[in-house]
Amino acid sequence: MTQSDTFSDLPKPRKLKAVTVPPGMGGVLNLAAAIGPALDGSGPAIVPIPTGPPAVVDQILAALKPDQPEFPIESNEIAIVCATSGSTGAPRGVLLTQDALIKSAAAFGNRFGTDNRWVISMPAHRIAGIMVLVRSWLNGSPFEIDPSVGGARPFEAAAFAATTMRAKRLSNADGRALMVSLVPTQIARLLDAGKVGLETLQTYDLILSGAAATPQPLLKRLRDEGVNVAVSYGMSETCGGCVFDGQPIDGVSISIGTQDDVEPGRISISGPVIASGYRLRPDLDSLSFIDQRLVTQDVGKLDSHGLLHVLGRLDDVVIVGGVNVALSAIESIIRHHPMISDVAIIDIADELWGSLPVAYVVTRSHDQNTDELEQEIRQVVSNQIGRAATPRRIRFVNQLPMLDSGKIDRISLRLQAATDITEGRMTHPGSVN
């Protein structure tokens, strides 16, 4: 046997194909058709790619390099490479194997059942949308598609209610449980729509709230109204949700980077749902995947019942005049105000203080007296966290810029803050102390 014969017996690298996912029903169906062959091995591994904005698409293609044989796939076991920007804004490709995706879907089924019908309103190329399609493939679960999916049109209560009612009629006929994944902003918009929005939420057998932190006042209101909602925690690197209402799914283990896992610390996750690494980024692998565990950028704690409570992110702690301030903690306090529907806290550089918190606030009523509300915001933050955490500049806006994943677009907000401060559109109460 020659050396060339030996090499010819080696398995060829699996092809990695870009799958375009335009907004709307066509994009979902296009991806659904590719996911089955990717999972059962009869087709290539896939990279779901949105159609815009063009600069974002170009960045994803440049970083993940699908359809380029000179950059072979890391393993033939990989089925899907999910593009994610994480907290940096730079695209990364999360390597998800057939085994991880299928075991995630199976563990979800063990928790919530498999005889389901889904309504898809989350972008299909993101991990939440991908996992709905994976569960659909594994369990034969049918799905209905909301016309807003992928940004095809604005998410509106009336249109979503119509999609829900259509899906509910089908579920009444075949007995399947009706489920949906939503981000907190979508849920809040439905509640703000009044009776039609609330009744739509009450129609579902299960609503998963994830992608961004679910404010406790919103969660309490949903449960007081009889809405069956489960708070999901996870990320692309864990095949989406792997912890629901603080409890990990089967096979997943959570640990906190402190002694006895009792004090707040860095969350790490292990189990069969963990990604294999990042596409063409071994440098990132060595930082995030350690001893078969995913070391996250999130901070949390485990309570006396072993339930996980996510408290914020390591990268949202800034130093204000020598004091460590968690921006997510400021957001959490302000969201509890009954006149505020949403808030985002960023920080700006300051020569004297190092960093200063800046607040963008959305009120429930445009007639709200913002002067009084500003004072209340600063007072409650100062009382509960400390004066260093008090937002130094506040701007009231109609809505916050959002990524298609449902997270706040903080990069856009930072750019906006620079303009707002320069043009004098933000209040400035004076010194920190």
C-alpha positions in Angstrom: 0.0 0.0 0.0 1.4 3.4 -1.0 1.2 6.5 1.2 -1.2 8.1 -1.3 -3.5 5.0 -0.8 -3.5 5.5 2.9 -4.4 9.2 2.6 -7.2 8.4 0.2 -8.9 6.2 2.8 -9.2 9.2 5.2 -12.6 10.7 5.5 -13.0 13.9 3.5 -13.9 17.0 5.4 -17.6 17.7 5.5 -18.8 20.5 3.3 -19.8 23.7 5.0 -22.5 25.5 3.1 -24.0 29.0 3.7 -27.8 29.0 3.8 -29.4 32.3 3.2 -32.2 33.2 5.5 -34.1 36.2 4.2 -36.9 37.8 6.4 -40.3 36.3 6.3 -41.7 32.8 5.7 -39.4 32.0 2.8 -36.3 32.3 5.0 -37.7 30.0 7.7 -38.7 27.4 5.2 -35.4 27.6 3.4 -33.5 27.0 6.6 -35.9 24.2 7.8 -35.2 22.3 4.5 -31.5 22.4 5.2 -31.5 21.6 8.9 -32.7 18.0 8.4 -29.9 16.9 6.1 -27.4 18.7 8.3 -28.6 16.8 11.3 -28.9 13.3 9.8 -25.6 13.6 7.8 -27.2 13.3 4.4 -26.3 16.9 3.5 -23.6 19.5 4.3 -23.1 21.3 7.6 -24.7 24.7 7.3 -24.1 28.3 8.3 -27.5 30.3 8.5 -26.8 33.7 7.1 -29.2 36.7 7.2 -29.6 38.9 4.2 -28.8 42.2 5.7 -27.5 44.7 6.5 -24.8 44.0 3.9 -21.9 45.0 6.2 -23.0 42.5 8.8 -23.4 39.7 6.2 -19.9 40.5 4.8 -18.4 40.3 8.3 -20.0 36.9 8.9 -18.9 35.5 5.6 -15.4 36.8 6.2 -15.2 35.3 9.7 -16.8 32.0 9.1 -15.7 31.3 5.5 -18.5 28.8 4.4 -18.2 27.3 0.9 -14.4 27.7 0.9 -12.7 24.3 0.7 -9.4 25.8 1.6 -10.9 26.4 5.1 -12.2 22.9 6.0 -14.7 22.4 8.7 -13.1 21.6 12.1 -15.0 18.3 12.5 -17.3 16.1 10.4 -19.6 15.9 13.5 -20.5 19.6 13.2 -23.9 20.2 11.8 -24.5 23.9 12.2 -22.2 26.9 12.6 -24.3 29.6 14.3 -23.1 33.2 13.9 -23.1 35.2 17.1 -21.7 38.6 18.0 -21.5 38.0 21.7 -20.8 41.1 23.7 -18.1 42.4 21.4 -20.0 43.0 18.1 -17.4 40.9 16.2 -19.0 37.9 14.5 -18.0 34.4 15.7 -19.1 31.0 14.5 -20.2 28.6 17.2 -19.6 25.0 16.2 -22.6 22.8 17.1 -22.5 19.1 16.5 -25.4 16.8 15.5 -25.1 15.2 19.0 -25.2 18.5 20.9 -28.2 19.8 19.0 -30.2 16.6 19.2 -29.5 16.1 22.9 -30.5 19.7 23.6 -33.8 19.1 21.7 -34.4 15.8 23.5 -33.7 17.2 27.0 -36.1 20.1 26.2 -38.7 17.5 25.3 -38.1 15.6 28.5 -38.9 18.8 30.4 -41.7 20.3 28.4 -43.0 17.5 26.2 -42.6 16.6 22.5 -46.2 16.7 21.1 -46.0 20.4 20.4 -46.9 23.1 17.8 -44.6 26.1 17.6 -45.2 29.7 16.5 -42.0 31.2 15.1 -41.5 34.9 15.6 -37.7 34.9 16.5 -35.2 35.3 13.7 -34.6 31.8 12.3 -30.9 32.3 11.8 -30.4 32.9 15.5 -30.1 30.1 18.0 -33.6 30.4 19.4 -35.1 30.1 15.9 -32.7 27.3 15.0 -33.6 25.2 18.0 -37.3 25.5 17.2 -36.5 24.0 13.8 -34.3 21.3 15.3 -37.0 20.3 17.8 -39.5 20.3 14.9 -37.3 18.0 12.9 -36.6 15.6 15.8 -40.2 15.4 17.1 -42.2 16.0 13.9 -43.6 19.2 15.5 -45.5 21.5 13.1 -45.0 25.2 13.2 -46.7 28.4 12.2 -44.8 31.5 11.1 -45.5 35.0 12.3 -45.3 37.6 9.5 -42.8 39.7 11.5 -40.2 36.9 11.6 -36.7 38.1 10.8 -37.8 41.7 10.6 -40.0 41.2 7.5 -42.4 43.6 9.2 -42.7 45.2 12.6 -43.8 42.9 15.4 -47.4 43.9 16.1 -49.9 42.6 18.6 -52.8 42.3 16.1 -50.8 40.3 13.5 -49.2 38.1 16.2 -52.7 37.5 17.7 -53.9 36.3 14.3 -51.0 33.9 13.9 -51.6 32.6 17.4 -55.3 32.1 16.8 -54.6 30.2 13.5 -52.1 28.0 15.4 -54.5 27.5 18.3 -57.3 26.3 16.0 -54.9 23.6 14.6 -53.8 22.6 18.1 -57.5 22.3 19.2 -57.9 19.9 16.3 -54.9 17.7 16.9 -54.3 18.1 20.7 -50.8 19.5 20.4 -49.5 21.9 23.0 -48.9 25.4 21.7 -45.5 27.0 22.4 -43.6 30.1 21.4 -40.2 31.7 22.1 -40.3 35.5 22.7 -38.0 38.2 23.9 -39.1 40.4 26.8 -39.6 43.4 24.5 -42.1 41.4 22.4 -43.9 40.3 25.6 -44.0 43.8 26.9 -45.5 45.1 23.6 -48.2 42.5 23.8 -49.1 43.5 27.3 -49.1 47.2 26.3 -51.6 46.4 23.6 -54.2 45.7 26.2 -56.8 42.9 26.1 -55.9 41.4 22.7 -52.2 41.1 23.7 -52.9 39.6 27.1 -55.4 37.1 25.7 -52.9 36.1 23.1 -50.3 35.4 25.7 -52.8 33.4 27.8 -53.5 31.2 24.7 -50.1 29.5 24.9 -49.4 26.4 26.9 -45.8 27.6 27.2 -44.0 30.8 26.5 -40.2 30.9 26.6 -38.8 34.3 27.6 -35.1 34.7 26.7 -32.3 36.3 24.7 -32.3 39.2 27.2 -33.0 39.5 30.9 -36.7 39.2 31.8 -37.6 42.0 34.3 -39.1 40.7 37.5 -42.1 43.1 37.4 -42.9 41.8 33.9 -42.6 38.2 35.0 -44.8 38.8 38.1 -47.5 40.4 36.0 -47.5 37.5 33.5 -47.8 35.0 36.3 -50.5 37.0 38.1 -52.5 37.0 34.8 -52.1 33.2 34.5 -49.6 33.2 31.6 -47.4 30.1 31.6 -44.0 31.5 31.1 -40.6 30.0 31.6 -37.5 32.1 31.8 -34.8 30.7 29.5 -31.0 31.0 30.1 -28.5 29.9 27.5 -26.6 31.0 24.5 -25.5 29.8 21.1 -22.6 28.0 22.8 -25.2 25.8 24.7 -27.6 25.2 21.8 -29.8 27.9 23.2 -31.8 27.5 26.4 -30.2 25.0 28.8 -31.6 26.4 32.1 -35.3 27.1 32.6 -36.6 29.0 35.6 -33.2 28.4 37.2 -33.2 24.6 36.7 -30.8 23.0 34.2 -32.1 20.5 31.6 -31.1 16.9 31.9 -27.3 16.4 31.6 -26.4 20.0 32.1 -24.4 21.1 35.2 -23.9 24.6 36.4 -21.1 25.8 38.6 -20.1 29.2 40.1 -16.5 30.3 40.2 -16.5 30.6 44.0 -16.0 28.3 47.0 -18.9 25.8 47.4 -20.8 27.6 44.5 -22.7 29.7 47.0 -21.4 33.3 46.5 -22.0 35.2 43.3 -19.4 34.3 40.7 -18.7 33.5 37.1 -21.1 30.9 35.6 -19.7 27.9 33.9 -21.7 25.2 32.1 -21.0 21.5 31.2 -23.0 18.8 29.5 -23.7 17.3 26.1 -25.2 20.5 24.7 -21.9 22.5 24.8 -20.5 23.7 21.5 -17.2 22.3 20.2 -15.6 25.7 19.9 -15.5 28.6 17.6 -15.0 28.5 13.8 -11.4 29.2 12.9 -10.7 30.7 16.4 -8.6 28.4 18.6 -7.5 31.5 20.4 -11.1 32.0 21.7 -11.5 28.3 22.4 -8.7 28.4 25.0 -10.5 31.2 26.8 -14.1 29.9 26.8 -13.8 26.1 26.7 -11.8 24.9 29.6 -11.8 21.3 30.9 -14.9 20.4 28.9 -16.8 23.4 30.4 -18.0 26.6 28.8 -16.8 29.5 30.9 -19.3 32.3 30.4 -19.1 36.0 30.8 -22.1 35.9 33.1 -22.2 36.3 36.9 -24.7 34.4 39.0 -25.4 32.5 42.2 -27.1 29.2 43.2 -29.8 29.5 45.9 -30.4 27.0 48.6 -32.5 24.9 46.2 -29.8 24.8 43.6 -31.6 27.2 41.3 -29.5 29.5 39.2 -29.9 33.3 39.4 -28.2 35.3 36.7 -27.1 38.6 38.1 -25.3 40.3 35.2 -22.2 40.1 33.1 -18.5 40.5 34.0 -18.0 42.9 31.2 -20.8 45.3 32.4 -18.9 46.2 35.6 -17.3 49.7 35.3 -15.3 51.8 37.7 -16.8 55.1 38.7 -14.4 57.1 40.9 -12.7 54.0 42.2 -16.1 52.2 42.9 -17.1 49.0 41.0 -20.6 49.6 39.5 -22.6 46.9 37.6 -24.6 48.5 34.8 -27.1 45.6 34.8 -27.9 46.2 38.5 -28.8 49.8 37.7 -31.0 48.6 34.8 -32.8 46.1 37.1 -33.6 48.8 39.7 -34.9 51.3 37.2 -37.1 48.7 35.5 -39.0 48.2 38.7 -40.5 51.7 38.4 -44.1 51.4 37.4 -43.9 54.3 34.9 -40.9 52.8 33.0 -41.3 50.1 30.3 -37.7 49.7 29.4 -34.2 51.1 30.1 -30.6 50.6 28.9 -27.6 51.7 30.9 -24.2 52.3 29.2 -21.1 54.1 30.4 -19.1 56.9 28.9 -15.5 57.7 29.6 -14.7 60.5 31.9 -11.3 62.0 32.6 -12.1 62.7 36.3 -14.2 59.6 37.3 -13.0 57.0 34.8 -16.6 56.0 33.7 -20.0 57.5 34.2 -23.4 55.7 33.9 -25.7 57.0 31.2 -29.4 56.0 31.0 -31.8 55.7 28.1 -35.3 55.4 29.4 -38.6 54.4 27.7 -41.7 55.5 29.7 -45.1 53.9 29.6 -46.8 57.3 29.0 -45.6 60.1 26.8 -47.4 62.5 29.2 -45.1 61.5 32.1 -43.4 64.3 34.0 -39.9 63.5 33.1 -38.3 66.1 35.5 -39.9 64.3 38.5 -39.1 60.9 37.1 -35.4 61.8 36.7 -35.2 62.8 40.3 -36.9 59.5 41.4 -34.5 57.5 39.2 -31.4 59.0 40.7 -32.7 58.8 44.2 -33.7 55.2 44.1 -30.4 54.1 42.5 -28.4 56.2 45.0 -30.3 54.7 47.9 -30.1 51.0 46.7 -26.7 50.8 45.1 -24.8 54.0 46.0 -24.2 57.4 44.6 -21.5 56.2 42.2 -24.1 54.2 40.4 -26.4 57.1 39.9 -26.9 57.8 36.1 -25.1 61.1 35.4 -27.0 61.7 32.1 -30.5 60.6 31.2 -32.4 60.7 28.0 -36.1 59.7 27.5 -36.7 58.0 24.2 -39.7 56.3 22.5 -37.9 53.0 22.0 -34.4 51.4 22.4 -32.4 50.2 19.4 -32.6 46.4 19.3 -30.6 43.7 17.6 -32.6 41.0 15.7 -31.7 38.6 18.6 -33.9 40.7 20.9 -30.9 42.2 22.8 -30.3 45.9 23.2 -28.0 47.3 20.5 -25.5 48.9 23.0 -23.0 49.7 20.3 -25.6 51.9 18.6 -26.4 53.5 22.0 -22.8 54.4 22.6 -22.6 56.1 19.3 -25.9 57.8 20.0 -24.7 59.0 23.4 -21.7 60.7 22.0 -24.0 62.7 19.6 -26.6 63.4 22.3 -24.0 64.7 24.7 -22.3 66.9 22.1 -25.7 68.3 21.0 -27.0 68.8 24.5 -29.9 66.4 24.4 -29.1 64.7 27.7 -29.6 66.0 31.2 -26.5 66.4 33.4 -27.2 66.9 37.2 -23.6 67.8 38.2 -20.9 66.0 40.1 -21.1 62.5 41.3 -20.5 63.2 44.9 
